[in-house]
Amino acid sequence: MGDGSEASPLAPVIIVAALVIRTAFTEFRHPGSARRQWAFTADRRAIAAAGVVAVSVTAIGWSQSGWAAVVWALLTGVLTAHLIGAPSSRTRACMEL
């Protein structure tokens, strides 16, 4: 076996797969929900924040884990964009009117 570095990128890949599967199941139950869940990809502010976080995580983790840091950086960037691009409860209340 190797030094364990092969398994490091596996965790974020599994997390992304789980999120995609969750989105698919939610879409089956509530058509149109996937579009709302992934609306953050059109938010420039969310994408800019994701880029900053991804570059920071890569810069910090590169010396320890190399390419695995890039995989983790992409995951943290996407999750950051999702959090920043998510509509607030006030926005959701206005959309329901």
Disulfide bonds with the S-S distance in Angstrom:
none
